[in-house]
Amino acid sequence: MQCSNVVTLPRALLQFRSSLHAMMDHMHRDPKMAELMNTSLGRYLNSHPFFALALLVFGAMATVPIGLFLGFAMITFIGATIGFVLLEVFLLSLGGATLLCVLCGLAVLAIAVSSILSAVYITTSNILNFYYSQRLLEKRDPVKSKGLQKQ
């Protein structure tokens, strides 16, 4: 059983090597990759394969923490936005309720003031009508009004 594993392992490595070589050839034929390899960075990474491998491993390993951070940032942003919206809704509702109470109080106060002013107007107009009606009676018949005053 061990002999079969020994024989298949080099065969698997050869297959992996050939598939890797085919993938690398495909990548080098890609126009975007050819454009990248013609830059100074591409030439530097081509001449320093260990650094290119380290950069590739770093990029692959950095995706998880960067993804977690971006997820945390998005969740925080969404939470803050929802919290802000809820706070704004609460404050607008509180302001609306306060405005409603103030306007109701002003309506009651306006009714009370208009009632008082109406009562003052009616009373004043009745008093003035009574006073001026007495003066008109005096002007028309001064003898009768003096006789009424003596009694």
C-alpha positions in Angstrom: 0.0 0.0 0.0 2.8 2.4 0.7 4.4 1.7 -2.7 1.2 2.8 -4.5 1.3 6.2 -2.5 4.9 6.7 -3.4 4.2 6.1 -7.1 1.1 8.3 -7.2 2.6 11.3 -5.3 5.2 12.2 -8.0 2.6 11.6 -10.7 0.2 14.1 -8.8 3.0 16.6 -8.5 3.8 16.3 -12.2 0.1 16.9 -13.0 0.0 19.9 -10.6 3.2 21.3 -12.2 1.8 20.9 -15.7 -1.5 22.6 -14.8 0.4 25.4 -13.0 2.6 25.8 -16.0 -0.5 26.0 -18.3 -2.1 28.6 -16.0 1.1 30.7 -16.0 1.2 30.5 -19.8 -2.4 31.6 -20.0 -1.7 34.5 -17.6 1.3 35.7 -19.6 -0.7 35.7 -22.8 -3.4 37.8 -21.2 -3.1 41.4 -22.5 -3.7 43.0 -19.1 -1.0 40.8 -17.5 1.4 41.5 -20.3 0.8 45.3 -19.7 1.5 44.8 -16.0 4.6 42.8 -16.7 5.9 45.6 -18.9 5.9 48.1 -16.1 8.8 48.6 -13.8 7.0 46.8 -10.9 6.2 43.8 -13.1 9.9 43.6 -14.3 11.0 43.9 -10.6 8.6 41.1 -9.5 9.7 38.9 -12.4 13.3 39.3 -11.5 12.6 38.7 -7.7 10.3 35.6 -7.5 10.6 35.2 -3.7 9.4 38.8 -3.2 6.6 38.2 -5.7 5.6 35.1 -3.8 5.8 37.0 -0.4 3.6 39.8 -1.9 1.1 37.2 -3.2 0.9 35.5 0.2 0.6 38.8 2.0 -2.2 39.9 -0.3 -4.0 36.6 0.2 -3.6 36.8 4.0 -4.5 40.4 4.2 -7.9 39.9 2.6 -9.5 38.4 5.7 -8.6 41.2 8.1 -9.4 43.9 5.5 -12.7 42.2 4.8 -13.5 42.0 8.5 -12.6 45.6 9.0 -14.7 46.7 6.0 -17.6 44.6 7.3 -17.2 46.1 10.8 -17.1 49.6 9.2 -20.2 48.9 7.1 -22.1 47.5 10.1 -21.1 50.5 12.2 -22.1 52.9 9.5 -25.5 51.2 9.0 -26.0 51.1 12.8 -25.1 54.8 13.1 -27.3 55.7 10.2 -30.3 53.8 11.6 -29.6 55.2 15.1 -29.4 58.7 13.6 -32.6 58.2 11.7 -34.3 56.9 14.8 -33.0 59.8 16.9 -34.2 62.2 14.3 -37.6 60.6 14.2 -37.8 60.6 18.0 -36.8 64.3 18.1 -39.2 65.3 15.4 -42.0 63.4 17.1 -41.2 65.1 20.4 -41.1 68.5 18.7 -44.4 67.8 16.9 -46.1 66.7 20.1 -44.7 69.9 21.9 -45.9 72.1 19.0 -49.3 70.4 19.2 -49.5 71.1 22.9 -48.4 74.7 22.5 -50.9 75.3 19.7 -53.8 73.7 21.7 -52.9 75.9 24.7 -52.8 78.9 22.4 -56.3 77.9 21.0 -57.7 77.7 24.5 -56.1 81.0 25.5 -57.4 82.6 22.3 -60.9 81.4 23.1 -60.6 82.7 26.6 -59.2 86.1 25.6 -61.9 86.5 22.8 -64.6 85.6 25.3 -63.3 88.2 27.8 -63.0 90.8 25.1 -66.5 90.0 23.8 -67.9 90.3 27.3 -66.0 93.6 27.8 -67.3 94.9 24.4 -70.9 93.9 25.2 -70.8 95.4 28.7 -69.1 98.6 27.5 -71.6 99.0 24.6 -74.5 98.4 27.0 -73.2 100.9 29.5 -72.5 103.5 26.7 -76.0 102.9 25.2 -77.6 103.4 28.6 -75.5 106.5 29.4 -76.1 108.2 26.0 -79.8 107.2 26.1 -80.1 109.1 29.4 -78.3 112.1 27.9 -80.6 112.1 24.9 -83.6 112.1 27.3 -82.2 115.1 29.1 -81.6 117.0 25.9 -85.1 116.4 24.7 -87.0 117.0 27.9 -84.9 118.8 30.5 -87.9 119.5 32.8 -88.8 115.9 33.2 -85.3 114.7 33.7 -84.8 117.4 36.5 -87.9 116.2 38.2 -86.7 112.7 38.1 -83.4 113.6 39.6 -85.0 115.4 42.6 -87.1 112.5 43.6 
